[in-house]
C-alpha cells in the first residue's frame, strides 16, 4: 500500500465521521455507493434505509471516533478495519456504541466510496 492511499483513506474516514456527527444525510451519502449495504447483529439492510432515518431525524450522532487498525489495499478495492466509538439517539433512545467495523471501499473515477459496512459490537475486556 502506498502512503498516499493510506493517507487518503484515513482522511476519508475522518471526514465521514464528521458528516455523521453533522447528521447530514446528503453529506453522509457522498461517502457511500448507491448500493451501500450494512451487516450488523440485527441482519443485513440497505444503507439508503440508514440515510432515510438520518434525514427523518430518527437516528442522530453526537460523537463518532474511528481508530483505524488495518487497511488492506487491493487496487481499486480497500478494506478498512477500525474501532469505532459513537454516541447518539435512535428513535428517541440514547445509545453508546463501541464497535469493530470493516468497511469495503471501491475506487471509481478517482474517489473512494463505501460499498459494504460490517459492524460487530466490541467486547468489554
MOPAC internal coordinates of N, CA, C and O (Angstrom, degrees):
PM7 1SCF
backbone

  N    0.0000 0     0.00 0     0.00 0    0    0    0
  C    1.4477 1     0.00 0     0.00 0    1    0    0
  C    1.5260 1   108.12 1     0.00 0    2    1    0
  O    1.2310 1   121.73 1   -41.29 1    3    2    1
  N    1.3158 1   114.30 1   138.71 1    3    2    1
  C    1.4548 1   118.13 1   177.40 1    5    3    2
  C    1.5265 1   109.59 1   -82.88 1    6    5    3
  O    1.2310 1   121.19 1   -25.22 1    7    6    5
  N    1.3098 1   115.34 1   154.78 1    7    6    5
  C    1.4682 1   120.20 1   176.21 1    9    7    6
  C    1.5236 1   110.18 1   -62.00 1   10    9    7
  O    1.2310 1   120.65 1   146.55 1   11   10    9
  N    1.3226 1   116.36 1   -33.45 1   11   10    9
  C    1.4642 1   120.77 1   179.41 1   13   11   10
  C    1.5355 1   111.02 1   -62.96 1   14   13   11
  O    1.2310 1   120.29 1   137.09 1   15   14   13
  N    1.3250 1   117.05 1   -42.91 1   15   14   13
  C    1.4658 1   120.51 1   178.35 1   17   15   14
  C    1.5193 1   110.62 1   -66.29 1   18   17   15
  O    1.2310 1   120.11 1   134.95 1   19   18   17
  N    1.3231 1   117.39 1   -45.05 1   19   18   17
  C    1.4636 1   121.13 1   178.40 1   21   19   18
  C    1.5240 1   110.53 1   -59.66 1   22   21   19
  O    1.2310 1   120.32 1   134.17 1   23   22   21
  N    1.3202 1   116.99 1   -45.83 1   23   22   21
  C    1.4681 1   120.38 1   179.31 1   25   23   22
  C    1.5224 1   111.22 1   -62.57 1   26   25   23
  O    1.2310 1   120.24 1   138.52 1   27   26   25
  N    1.3286 1   117.14 1   -41.48 1   27   26   25
  C    1.4696 1   120.80 1  -179.47 1   29   27   26
  C    1.5204 1   111.22 1   -63.36 1   30   29   27
  O    1.2310 1   120.24 1   135.71 1   31   30   29
  N    1.3278 1   117.15 1   -44.29 1   31   30   29
  C    1.4689 1   120.11 1  -179.17 1   33   31   30
  C    1.5265 1   111.34 1   -70.90 1   34   33   31
  O    1.2310 1   120.24 1   143.39 1   35   34   33
  N    1.3182 1   117.14 1   -36.61 1   35   34   33
  C    1.4723 1   120.37 1   176.95 1   37   35   34
  C    1.5238 1   110.05 1   -62.02 1   38   37   35
  O    1.2310 1   120.31 1   133.92 1   39   38   37
  N    1.3228 1   117.01 1   -46.08 1   39   38   37
  C    1.4697 1   120.44 1   179.36 1   41   39   38
  C    1.5234 1   110.69 1   -66.18 1   42   41   39
  O    1.2310 1   120.38 1   141.09 1   43   42   41
  N    1.3322 1   116.88 1   -38.91 1   43   42   41
  C    1.4565 1   120.21 1   178.59 1   45   43   42
  C    1.5265 1   110.80 1   -59.07 1   46   45   43
  O    1.2310 1   120.12 1   135.43 1   47   46   45
  N    1.3263 1   117.37 1   -44.57 1   47   46   45
  C    1.4670 1   120.83 1  -179.80 1   49   47   46
  C    1.5358 1   110.26 1   -64.54 1   50   49   47
  O    1.2310 1   119.94 1   139.32 1   51   50   49
  N    1.3154 1   117.72 1   -40.68 1   51   50   49
  C    1.4802 1   120.57 1   177.16 1   53   51   50
  C    1.5289 1   110.74 1   -62.07 1   54   53   51
  O    1.2310 1   120.76 1   135.04 1   55   54   53
  N    1.3291 1   116.16 1   -44.96 1   55   54   53
  C    1.4607 1   120.31 1  -179.72 1   57   55   54
  C    1.5241 1   111.60 1   -65.81 1   58   57   55
  O    1.2310 1   120.73 1   142.89 1   59   58   57
  N    1.3410 1   116.21 1   -37.11 1   59   58   57
  C    1.4657 1   120.32 1   178.37 1   61   59   58
  C    1.5330 1   109.79 1   -66.45 1   62   61   59
  O    1.2310 1   120.24 1   138.52 1   63   62   61
  N    1.3255 1   117.15 1   -41.48 1   63   62   61
  C    1.4662 1   120.67 1   175.43 1   65   63   62
  C    1.5285 1   110.16 1   -55.91 1   66   65   63
  O    1.2310 1   120.40 1   135.09 1   67   66   65
  N    1.3297 1   116.85 1   -44.91 1   67   66   65
  C    1.4636 1   121.18 1  -179.69 1   69   67   66
  C    1.5294 1   111.21 1   -63.43 1   70   69   67
  O    1.2310 1   120.21 1   140.15 1   71   70   69
  N    1.3221 1   117.21 1   -39.85 1   71   70   69
  C    1.4657 1   120.79 1   177.95 1   73   71   70
  C    1.5244 1   110.97 1   -64.01 1   74   73   71
  O    1.2310 1   120.55 1   141.29 1   75   74   73
  N    1.3305 1   116.56 1   -38.71 1   75   74   73
  C    1.4687 1   120.44 1   178.54 1   77   75   74
  C    1.5283 1   110.88 1   -65.50 1   78   77   75
  O    1.2310 1   119.75 1   138.78 1   79   78   77
  N    1.3130 1   118.08 1   -41.22 1   79   78   77
  C    1.4625 1   121.24 1   179.01 1   81   79   78
  C    1.5328 1   110.45 1   -69.11 1   82   81   79
  O    1.2310 1   120.37 1   150.09 1   83   82   81
  N    1.3279 1   116.91 1   -29.91 1   83   82   81
  C    1.4655 1   120.55 1   176.24 1   85   83   82
  C    1.5275 1   111.60 1   -72.65 1   86   85   83
  O    1.2310 1   120.53 1   166.59 1   87   86   85
  N    1.3396 1   116.60 1   -13.41 1   87   86   85
  C    1.4678 1   122.44 1   179.23 1   89   87   86
  C    1.5308 1   111.54 1    55.54 1   90   89   87
  O    1.2310 1   121.12 1  -138.92 1   91   90   89
  N    1.3130 1   115.46 1    41.08 1   91   90   89
  C    1.4555 1   123.06 1  -178.17 1   93   91   90
  C    1.5286 1   108.48 1  -108.55 1   94   93   91
  O    1.2310 1   120.51 1   -79.18 1   95   94   93
  N    1.3286 1   116.64 1   100.82 1   95   94   93
  C    1.4641 1   121.47 1  -174.67 1   97   95   94
  C    1.5260 1   112.28 1   -58.31 1   98   97   95
  O    1.2310 1   119.88 1   139.14 1   99   98   97
  N    1.3205 1   117.83 1   -40.86 1   99   98   97
  C    1.4645 1   119.94 1  -179.83 1  101   99   98
  C    1.5215 1   110.99 1   -65.08 1  102  101   99
  O    1.2310 1   120.51 1   138.27 1  103  102  101
  N    1.3086 1   116.63 1   -41.73 1  103  102  101
  C    1.4661 1   120.62 1   179.14 1  105  103  102
  C    1.5285 1   110.87 1   -67.08 1  106  105  103
  O    1.2310 1   120.26 1   138.82 1  107  106  105
  N    1.3288 1   117.11 1   -41.18 1  107  106  105
  C    1.4658 1   121.05 1   177.79 1  109  107  106
  C    1.5287 1   109.64 1   -60.85 1  110  109  107
  O    1.2310 1   120.32 1   137.57 1  111  110  109
  N    1.3314 1   117.00 1   -42.43 1  111  110  109
  C    1.4629 1   122.26 1  -177.56 1  113  111  110
  C    1.5207 1   112.26 1   -61.31 1  114  113  111
  O    1.2310 1   119.81 1   153.64 1  115  114  113
  N    1.3170 1   117.96 1   -26.36 1  115  114  113
  C    1.4685 1   121.09 1   179.84 1  117  115  114
  C    1.5272 1   112.38 1   -63.73 1  118  117  115
  O    1.2310 1   120.20 1   160.84 1  119  118  117
  N    1.3330 1   117.23 1   -19.16 1  119  118  117
  C    1.4574 1   121.49 1  -178.44 1  121  119  118
  C    1.5280 1   112.62 1   -92.70 1  122  121  119
  O    1.2310 1   120.28 1   177.69 1  123  122  121
  N    1.3225 1   117.07 1    -2.31 1  123  122  121
  C    1.4632 1   120.90 1  -173.87 1  125  123  122
  C    1.5191 1   111.32 1  -127.70 1  126  125  123
  O    1.2310 1   121.21 1   -23.54 1  127  126  125
  N    1.3294 1   115.29 1   156.46 1  127  126  125
  C    1.4558 1   120.81 1   174.12 1  129  127  126
  C    1.5287 1   108.93 1   -76.81 1  130  129  127
  O    1.2310 1   119.70 1   -16.52 1  131  130  129
  N    1.3201 1   118.18 1   163.48 1  131  130  129
  C    1.4742 1   120.03 1   176.38 1  133  131  130
  C    1.5324 1   112.96 1   -60.28 1  134  133  131
  O    1.2310 1   120.00 1   155.28 1  135  134  133
  N    1.3369 1   117.60 1   -24.72 1  135  134  133
  C    1.4659 1   121.63 1  -178.96 1  137  135  134
  C    1.5268 1   113.01 1   -99.87 1  138  137  135
  O    1.2310 1   120.07 1  -163.04 1  139  138  137
  N    1.3077 1   117.48 1    16.96 1  139  138  137
  C    1.4696 1   122.59 1  -179.85 1  141  139  138
  C    1.5207 1   110.06 1   -47.06 1  142  141  139
  O    1.2310 1   120.85 1   -49.35 1  143  142  141
  N    1.3320 1   115.98 1   130.65 1  143  142  141
  C    1.4590 1   122.67 1  -176.43 1  145  143  142
  C    1.5207 1   109.89 1  -128.95 1  146  145  143
  O    1.2310 1   120.77 1   -37.72 1  147  146  145
  N    1.3325 1   116.14 1   142.28 1  147  146  145
  C    1.4604 1   123.54 1   175.81 1  149  147  146
  C    1.5205 1   109.92 1  -107.57 1  150  149  147
  O    1.2310 1   120.66 1   -35.89 1  151  150  149
  N    1.3176 1   116.34 1   144.11 1  151  150  149
  C    1.4552 1   123.25 1   168.80 1  153  151  150
  C    1.5253 1   105.04 1  -126.61 1  154  153  151
  O    1.2310 1   120.85 1   -54.32 1  155  154  153
  N    1.3332 1   115.98 1   125.68 1  155  154  153
  C    1.4588 1   119.90 1   179.88 1  157  155  154
  C    1.5267 1   109.45 1  -144.12 1  158  157  155
  O    1.2310 1   121.08 1     4.48 1  159  158  157
  N    1.3113 1   115.55 1  -175.52 1  159  158  157
  C    1.4596 1   120.08 1   178.40 1  161  159  158
  C    1.5235 1   111.72 1   -62.24 1  162  161  159
  O    1.2310 1   120.34 1   162.84 1  163  162  161
  N    1.3422 1   116.96 1   -17.16 1  163  162  161
  C    1.4597 1   121.18 1  -179.84 1  165  163  162
  C    1.5213 1   113.29 1   -94.90 1  166  165  163
  O    1.2310 1   120.02 1   177.02 1  167  166  165
  N    1.3344 1   117.57 1    -2.98 1  167  166  165
  C    1.4550 1   120.43 1   178.77 1  169  167  166
  C    1.5145 1   112.83 1   121.61 1  170  169  167
  O    1.2310 1   121.15 1    22.29 1  171  170  169
  N    1.3323 1   115.41 1  -157.71 1  171  170  169
  C    1.4623 1   123.02 1  -177.46 1  173  171  170
  C    1.5244 1   107.90 1  -111.40 1  174  173  171
  O    1.2310 1   120.98 1   -47.69 1  175  174  173
  N    1.3387 1   115.73 1   132.31 1  175  174  173
  C    1.4550 1   118.17 1   177.79 1  177  175  174
  C    1.5238 1   110.48 1  -149.49 1  178  177  175
  O    1.2310 1   121.23 1   -19.23 1  179  178  177
  N    1.3034 1   115.25 1   160.77 1  179  178  177
  C    1.4628 1   122.10 1  -175.61 1  181  179  178
  C    1.5170 1   110.72 1   -77.18 1  182  181  179
  O    1.2310 1   121.19 1   -40.38 1  183  182  181
  N    1.3219 1   115.33 1   139.62 1  183  182  181
  C    1.4566 1   120.77 1   176.02 1  185  183  182
  C    1.5123 1   111.89 1   -59.58 1  186  185  183
  O    1.2310 1   120.35 1   148.14 1  187  186  185
  N    1.3324 1   116.94 1   -31.86 1  187  186  185
  C    1.4692 1   119.87 1   179.51 1  189  187  186
  C    1.5237 1   111.03 1   -61.50 1  190  189  187
  O    1.2310 1   119.81 1   150.49 1  191  190  189
  N    1.3515 1   117.97 1   -29.51 1  191  190  189
  C    1.4652 1   120.28 1   176.81 1  193  191  190
  C    1.5276 1   110.23 1   -67.42 1  194  193  191
  O    1.2310 1   120.49 1   139.35 1  195  194  193
  N    1.3348 1   116.66 1   -40.65 1  195  194  193
  C    1.4581 1   120.67 1   176.13 1  197  195  194
  C    1.5327 1   110.19 1   -62.49 1  198  197  195
  O    1.2310 1   120.62 1   135.17 1  199  198  197
  N    1.3270 1   116.41 1   -44.83 1  199  198  197
  C    1.4610 1   120.29 1  -179.97 1  201  199  198
  C    1.5185 1   111.86 1   -61.60 1  202  201  199
  O    1.2310 1   120.16 1   140.90 1  203  202  201
  N    1.3315 1   117.30 1   -39.10 1  203  202  201
  C    1.4702 1   120.91 1   176.85 1  205  203  202
  C    1.5268 1   110.67 1   -64.60 1  206  205  203
  O    1.2310 1   120.44 1   141.45 1  207  206  205
  N    1.3280 1   116.77 1   -38.55 1  207  206  205
  C    1.4639 1   120.50 1   178.33 1  209  207  206
  C    1.5251 1   111.20 1   -64.79 1  210  209  207
  O    1.2310 1   120.43 1   141.47 1  211  210  209
  N    1.3208 1   116.78 1   -38.53 1  211  210  209
  C    1.4677 1   120.78 1   176.33 1  213  211  210
  C    1.5234 1   109.42 1   -65.04 1  214  213  211
  O    1.2310 1   120.38 1   132.34 1  215  214  213
  N    1.3335 1   116.88 1   -47.66 1  215  214  213
  C    1.4666 1   121.47 1  -178.61 1  217  215  214
  C    1.5237 1   111.93 1   -59.42 1  218  217  215
  O    1.2310 1   120.20 1   144.15 1  219  218  217
  N    1.3361 1   117.23 1   -35.85 1  219  218  217
  C    1.4632 1   122.13 1   179.89 1  221  219  218
  C    1.5268 1   112.82 1   -82.24 1  222  221  219
  O    1.2310 1   120.26 1   172.38 1  223  222  221
  N    1.3249 1   117.11 1    -7.62 1  223  222  221
  C    1.4657 1   120.53 1  -177.96 1  225  223  222
  C    1.5161 1   113.17 1    80.54 1  226  225  223
  O    1.2310 1   119.96 1  -167.78 1  227  226  225
  N    1.3284 1   117.68 1    12.22 1  227  226  225
  C    1.4655 1   121.02 1   179.49 1  229  227  226
  C    1.5184 1   112.04 1   -74.71 1  230  229  227
  O    1.2310 1   120.91 1   153.30 1  231  230  229
  N    1.3219 1   115.86 1   -26.70 1  231  230  229
  C    1.4619 1   120.98 1   175.75 1  233  231  230
  C    1.5200 1   107.82 1  -132.70 1  234  233  231
  O    1.2310 1   121.12 1   -43.36 1  235  234  233
  N    1.3242 1   115.47 1   136.64 1  235  234  233
  C    1.4612 1   120.80 1   177.15 1  237  235  234
  C    1.5216 1   108.37 1  -145.74 1  238  237  235
  O    1.2310 1   121.44 1   -27.60 1  239  238  237
  N    1.3080 1   114.85 1   152.40 1  239  238  237
  C    1.4648 1   120.81 1   179.44 1  241  239  238
  C    1.5249 1   109.72 1  -116.28 1  242  241  239
  O    1.2310 1   120.97 1   -43.31 1  243  242  241
  N    1.3242 1   115.75 1   136.69 1  243  242  241
  C    1.4620 1   122.41 1   173.75 1  245  243  242
  C    1.5209 1   110.04 1   -94.63 1  246  245  243
  O    1.2310 1   121.13 1   143.16 1  247  246  245
  N    1.3348 1   115.45 1   -36.84 1  247  246  245
  C    1.4640 1   121.26 1   179.89 1  249  247  246
  C    1.5197 1   109.00 1  -139.47 1  250  249  247
  O    1.2310 1   121.19 1   -25.23 1  251  250  249
  N    1.3317 1   115.32 1   154.77 1  251  250  249
  C    1.4646 1   121.64 1   176.26 1  253  251  250
  C    1.5287 1   105.81 1  -158.44 1  254  253  251
  O    1.2310 1   121.19 1   -62.61 1  255  254  253
  N    1.3145 1   115.33 1   117.39 1  255  254  253
  C    1.4556 1   119.92 1  -178.86 1  257  255  254
  C    1.5249 1   109.29 1  -133.56 1  258  257  255
  O    1.2310 1   121.08 1   -62.86 1  259  258  257
  N    1.3324 1   115.54 1   117.14 1  259  258  257
  C    1.4622 1   121.26 1  -179.14 1  261  259  258
  C    1.5201 1   109.77 1  -110.78 1  262  261  259
  O    1.2310 1   121.36 1   -51.04 1  263  262  261
  N    1.3196 1   115.00 1   128.96 1  263  262  261
  C    1.4600 1   121.09 1   174.89 1  265  263  262
  C    1.5223 1   107.67 1  -112.35 1  266  265  263
  O    1.2310 1   120.80 1   -70.11 1  267  266  265
  N    1.3252 1   116.07 1   109.89 1  267  266  265
  C    1.4592 1   119.95 1  -179.77 1  269  267  266
  C    1.5231 1   110.18 1   -66.31 1  270  269  267
  O    1.2310 1   121.42 1   -46.73 1  271  270  269
  N    1.3320 1   114.89 1   133.27 1  271  270  269
  C    1.4538 1   121.80 1  -179.86 1  273  271  270
  C    1.5242 1   110.16 1  -108.28 1  274  273  271
  O    1.2310 1   121.02 1   141.34 1  275  274  273
  N    1.3365 1   115.65 1   -38.66 1  275  274  273
  C    1.4609 1   120.19 1  -176.55 1  277  275  274
  C    1.5213 1   109.02 1  -152.99 1  278  277  275
  O    1.2310 1   121.35 1   -37.67 1  279  278  277
  N    1.3352 1   115.03 1   142.33 1  279  278  277
  C    1.4578 1   120.68 1   174.24 1  281  279  278
  C    1.5206 1   107.12 1  -132.31 1  282  281  279
  O    1.2310 1   121.26 1   -56.41 1  283  282  281
  N    1.3208 1   115.19 1   123.59 1  283  282  281
  C    1.4540 1   121.55 1   179.01 1  285  283  282
  C    1.5195 1   107.82 1  -109.16 1  286  285  283
  O    1.2310 1   120.42 1   -62.69 1  287  286  285
  N    1.3160 1   116.80 1   117.31 1  287  286  285
  C    1.4553 1   122.97 1  -178.46 1  289  287  286
  C    1.5256 1   109.12 1   -97.44 1  290  289  287
  O    1.2310 1   120.74 1   -62.22 1  291  290  289
  N    1.3306 1   116.19 1   117.78 1  291  290  289
  C    1.4645 1   122.03 1   179.83 1  293  291  290
  C    1.5309 1   110.71 1  -115.99 1  294  293  291
  O    1.2310 1   120.77 1  -148.94 1  295  294  293
  N    1.3112 1   116.14 1    31.06 1  295  294  293
  C    1.4622 1   120.33 1  -178.79 1  297  295  294
  C    1.5108 1   110.31 1    92.90 1  298  297  295
  O    1.2310 1   120.47 1    74.65 1  299  298  297
  N    1.3267 1   116.71 1  -105.35 1  299  298  297
  C    1.4593 1   120.70 1   178.52 1  301  299  298
  C    1.5277 1   112.23 1   -93.94 1  302  301  299
  O    1.2310 1   120.98 1  -167.75 1  303  302  301
  N    1.3215 1   115.74 1    12.25 1  303  302  301
  C    1.4638 1   122.89 1   174.28 1  305  303  302
  C    1.5228 1   106.90 1  -132.25 1  306  305  303
  O    1.2310 1   121.19 1   -40.67 1  307  306  305
  N    1.3381 1   115.33 1   139.33 1  307  306  305
  C    1.4636 1   119.71 1   176.69 1  309  307  306
  C    1.5179 1   108.41 1  -139.53 1  310  309  307
  O    1.2310 1   121.19 1   -37.18 1  311  310  309
  N    1.3251 1   115.33 1   142.82 1  311  310  309
  C    1.4584 1   121.26 1   176.34 1  313  311  310
  C    1.5278 1   107.10 1  -111.52 1  314  313  311
  O    1.2310 1   120.99 1   -56.59 1  315  314  313
  N    1.3250 1   115.71 1   123.41 1  315  314  313
  C    1.4564 1   121.88 1  -179.55 1  317  315  314
  C    1.5238 1   107.92 1  -113.03 1  318  317  315
  O    1.2310 1   120.69 1   -58.66 1  319  318  317
  N    1.3170 1   116.29 1   121.34 1  319  318  317
  C    1.4590 1   122.21 1   177.49 1  321  319  318
  C    1.5245 1   107.04 1  -107.89 1  322  321  319
  O    1.2310 1   120.81 1   -50.22 1  323  322  321
  N    1.3177 1   116.05 1   129.78 1  323  322  321
  C    1.4589 1   120.58 1  -176.65 1  325  323  322
  C    1.5238 1   110.98 1  -144.37 1  326  325  323
  O    1.2310 1   121.53 1   -23.52 1  327  326  325
  N    1.3091 1   114.67 1   156.48 1  327  326  325
  C    1.4715 1   122.07 1   169.29 1  329  327  326
  C    1.5153 1   105.31 1   -97.36 1  330  329  327
  O    1.2310 1   120.47 1   -55.89 1  331  330  329
  N    1.3158 1   116.71 1   124.11 1  331  330  329
  C    1.4541 1   121.71 1  -174.91 1  333  331  330
  C    1.5301 1   109.65 1  -122.54 1  334  333  331
  O    1.2310 1   121.37 1   -53.38 1  335  334  333
  N    1.3090 1   114.99 1   126.62 1  335  334  333
  C    1.4614 1   121.89 1   174.94 1  337  335  334
  C    1.5205 1   106.30 1  -114.65 1  338  337  335
  O    1.2310 1   120.68 1   -52.62 1  339  338  337
  N    1.3346 1   116.31 1   127.38 1  339  338  337
  C    1.4559 1   119.84 1  -179.09 1  341  339  338
  C    1.5138 1   111.58 1  -147.25 1  342  341  339
  O    1.2310 1   121.31 1   -26.16 1  343  342  341
  N    1.3225 1   115.11 1   153.84 1  343  342  341
  C    1.4549 1   122.02 1   178.52 1  345  343  342
  C    1.5188 1   108.75 1  -133.28 1  346  345  343
  O    1.2310 1   121.37 1   -21.41 1  347  346  345
  N    1.3153 1   114.98 1   158.59 1  347  346  345
  C    1.4552 1   119.31 1   177.72 1  349  347  346
  C    1.5157 1   111.40 1   168.01 1  350  349  347
  O    1.2310 1   121.68 1    28.89 1  351  350  349
  N    1.3338 1   114.39 1  -151.11 1  351  350  349
  C    1.4611 1   121.31 1  -179.30 1  353  351  350
  C    1.5233 1   109.96 1  -135.95 1  354  353  351
  O    1.2310 1   121.38 1   -38.18 1  355  354  353
  N    1.3196 1   114.96 1   141.82 1  355  354  353
  C    1.4553 1   121.38 1   173.71 1  357  355  354
  C    1.5155 1   107.52 1  -130.59 1  358  357  355
  O    1.2310 1   120.83 1   -61.76 1  359  358  357
  N    1.3201 1   116.02 1   118.24 1  359  358  357
  C    1.4580 1   122.81 1  -177.65 1  361  359  358
  C    1.5258 1   111.14 1    48.55 1  362  361  359
  O    1.2310 1   121.50 1  -134.90 1  363  362  361
  N    1.3195 1   114.74 1    45.10 1  363  362  361
  C    1.4589 1   121.44 1   175.98 1  365  363  362
  C    1.5153 1   115.87 1    82.62 1  366  365  363
  O    1.2310 1   119.97 1   173.60 1  367  366  365
  N    1.3222 1   117.66 1    -6.40 1  367  366  365
  C    1.4627 1   121.58 1  -179.31 1  369  367  366
  C    1.5278 1   110.18 1  -101.76 1  370  369  367
  O    1.2310 1   120.89 1   -46.42 1  371  370  369
  N    1.3194 1   115.90 1   133.58 1  371  370  369
  C    1.4638 1   121.58 1   178.87 1  373  371  370
  C    1.5328 1   110.09 1   -68.87 1  374  373  371
  O    1.2310 1   120.18 1   -38.34 1  375  374  373
  N    1.3324 1   117.26 1   141.66 1  375  374  373
  C    1.4557 1   121.02 1   172.60 1  377  375  374
  C    1.5245 1   109.60 1  -132.37 1  378  377  375
  O    1.2310 1   121.96 1   -27.47 1  379  378  377
  N    1.3142 1   113.85 1   152.53 1  379  378  377
  C    1.4595 1   123.00 1   173.10 1  381  379  378
  C    1.5186 1   105.84 1  -135.90 1  382  381  379
  O    1.2310 1   120.61 1   -67.48 1  383  382  381
  N    1.3205 1   116.43 1   112.52 1  383  382  381
  C    1.4647 1   121.56 1  -175.74 1  385  383  382
  C    1.5278 1   111.26 1  -112.36 1  386  385  383
  O    1.2310 1   121.55 1   -41.07 1  387  386  385
  N    1.3047 1   114.64 1   138.93 1  387  386  385
  C    1.4542 1   123.26 1   169.68 1  389  387  386
  C    1.5179 1   104.23 1  -126.57 1  390  389  387
  O    1.2310 1   120.56 1   -69.24 1  391  390  389
  N    1.3363 1   116.54 1   110.76 1  391  390  389
  C    1.4560 1   120.50 1  -169.48 1  393  391  390
  C    1.5308 1   111.59 1  -134.95 1  394  393  391
  O    1.2310 1   121.70 1   -24.16 1  395  394  393
  N    1.3002 1   114.35 1   155.84 1  395  394  393
  C    1.4514 1   122.19 1   164.39 1  397  395  394
  C    1.5220 1   105.50 1   -96.42 1  398  397  395
  O    1.2310 1   120.66 1   -43.40 1  399  398  397
  N    1.3214 1   116.34 1   136.60 1  399  398  397
  C    1.4619 1   119.43 1   175.25 1  401  399  398
  C    1.5164 1   109.69 1  -125.94 1  402  401  399
  O    1.2310 1   121.76 1   -35.40 1  403  402  401
  N    1.3029 1   114.24 1   144.60 1  403  402  401
  C    1.4591 1   122.07 1   169.81 1  405  403  402
  C    1.5193 1   105.44 1  -122.23 1  406  405  403
  O    1.2310 1   120.90 1   -63.37 1  407  406  405
  N    1.3196 1   115.88 1   116.63 1  407  406  405
  C    1.4649 1   121.45 1   178.79 1  409  407  406
  C    1.5179 1   109.20 1  -112.26 1  410  409  407
  O    1.2310 1   121.20 1   -49.30 1  411  410  409
  N    1.3217 1   115.31 1   130.70 1  411  410  409
  C    1.4575 1   121.15 1   175.97 1  413  411  410
  C    1.5253 1   107.01 1  -101.60 1  414  413  411
  O    1.2310 1   121.33 1   -63.69 1  415  414  413
  N    1.3292 1   115.05 1   116.31 1  415  414  413
  C    1.4549 1   121.81 1   179.38 1  417  415  414
  C    1.5214 1   109.79 1  -105.08 1  418  417  415
  O    1.2310 1   120.93 1   -35.94 1  419  418  417
  N    1.3275 1   115.82 1   144.06 1  419  418  417
  C    1.4544 1   121.96 1   173.66 1  421  419  418
  C    1.5261 1   107.91 1  -118.83 1  422  421  419
  O    1.2310 1   121.38 1   -37.38 1  423  422  421
  N    1.3197 1   114.97 1   142.62 1  423  422  421
  C    1.4700 1   119.71 1   178.48 1  425  423  422
  C    1.5169 1   108.21 1  -103.35 1  426  425  423
  O    1.2310 1   121.86 1   -61.62 1  427  426  425
  N    1.3283 1   114.04 1   118.38 1  427  426  425
  C    1.4650 1   121.26 1   177.78 1  429  427  426
  C    1.5228 1   107.78 1  -132.90 1  430  429  427
  O    1.2310 1   121.06 1   -44.18 1  431  430  429
  N    1.3068 1   115.57 1   135.82 1  431  430  429
  C    1.4641 1   121.14 1   179.89 1  433  431  430
  C    1.5255 1   111.70 1    51.87 1  434  433  431
  O    1.2310 1   121.21 1  -142.68 1  435  434  433
  N    1.3386 1   115.30 1    37.32 1  435  434  433
  C    1.4521 1   120.64 1   174.75 1  437  435  434
  C    1.5113 1   116.62 1    80.18 1  438  437  435
  O    1.2310 1   119.83 1  -174.05 1  439  438  437
  N    1.3424 1   117.92 1     5.95 1  439  438  437
  C    1.4679 1   118.37 1   178.68 1  441  439  438
  C    1.5259 1   111.05 1  -132.24 1  442  441  439
  O    1.2310 1   121.92 1   -31.68 1  443  442  441
  N    1.3153 1   113.94 1   148.32 1  443  442  441
  C    1.4634 1   121.99 1  -179.56 1  445  443  442
  C    1.5239 1   109.76 1   -89.23 1  446  445  443
  O    1.2310 1   121.27 1   -43.77 1  447  446  445
  N    1.3446 1   115.18 1   136.23 1  447  446  445
  C    1.4649 1   121.08 1   175.45 1  449  447  446
  C    1.5262 1   107.93 1  -140.09 1  450  449  447
  O    1.2310 1   121.11 1   -33.69 1  451  450  449
  N    1.3161 1   115.49 1   146.31 1  451  450  449
  C    1.4623 1   120.70 1  -176.96 1  453  451  450
  C    1.5245 1   110.66 1   -80.90 1  454  453  451
  O    1.2310 1   121.09 1   -48.28 1  455  454  453
  N    1.3253 1   115.53 1   131.72 1  455  454  453
  C    1.4665 1   122.84 1   177.97 1  457  455  454
  C    1.5284 1   110.97 1  -102.43 1  458  457  455
  O    1.2310 1   120.74 1   145.45 1  459  458  457
  N    1.3287 1   116.19 1   -34.55 1  459  458  457
  C    1.4613 1   120.87 1  -175.17 1  461  459  458
  C    1.5215 1   109.76 1  -145.69 1  462  461  459
  O    1.2310 1   121.11 1   -46.32 1  463  462  461
  N    1.3280 1   115.49 1   133.68 1  463  462  461
  C    1.4622 1   122.29 1   173.86 1  465  463  462
  C    1.5165 1   108.06 1  -121.37 1  466  465  463
  O    1.2310 1   120.92 1   -53.99 1  467  466  465
  N    1.3249 1   115.85 1   126.01 1  467  466  465
  C    1.4601 1   121.36 1   176.71 1  469  467  466
  C    1.5255 1   107.39 1  -115.65 1  470  469  467
  O    1.2310 1   120.56 1   -57.35 1  471  470  469
  N    1.3243 1   116.54 1   122.65 1  471  470  469
  C    1.4653 1   122.77 1  -177.91 1  473  471  470
  C    1.5148 1   110.59 1  -110.05 1  474  473  471
  O    1.2310 1   120.78 1   -44.74 1  475  474  473
  N    1.3184 1   116.12 1   135.26 1  475  474  473
  C    1.4612 1   122.31 1   176.71 1  477  475  474
  C    1.5196 1   107.90 1  -134.23 1  478  477  475
  O    1.2310 1   119.51 1   -57.09 1  479  478  477
  N    1.3318 1   118.55 1   122.91 1  479  478  477
  C    1.4665 1   118.89 1   176.91 1  481  479  478
  C    1.5257 1   110.25 1   -58.56 1  482  481  479
  O    1.2310 1   120.84 1   -43.43 1  483  482  481
  N    1.3266 1   115.99 1   136.57 1  483  482  481
  C    1.4667 1   120.49 1   178.10 1  485  483  482
  C    1.5257 1   108.90 1   -79.34 1  486  485  483
  O    1.2310 1   121.22 1   -37.93 1  487  486  485
  N    1.2799 1   115.26 1   142.07 1  487  486  485
  C    1.4652 1   121.32 1   178.53 1  489  487  486
  C    1.5150 1   108.52 1   -84.19 1  490  489  487
  O    1.2310 1   120.67 1   -47.44 1  491  490  489
  N    1.3071 1   116.33 1   132.56 1  491  490  489
  C    1.4650 1   120.92 1   174.60 1  493  491  490
  C    1.5074 1   109.07 1   -71.43 1  494  493  491
  O    1.2310 1   120.86 1   -46.41 1  495  494  493
  N    1.3111 1   115.96 1   133.59 1  495  494  493
  C    1.4615 1   119.88 1  -179.83 1  497  495  494
  C    1.5205 1   110.87 1  -102.57 1  498  497  495
  O    1.2310 1   120.10 1   180.00 1  499  498  497

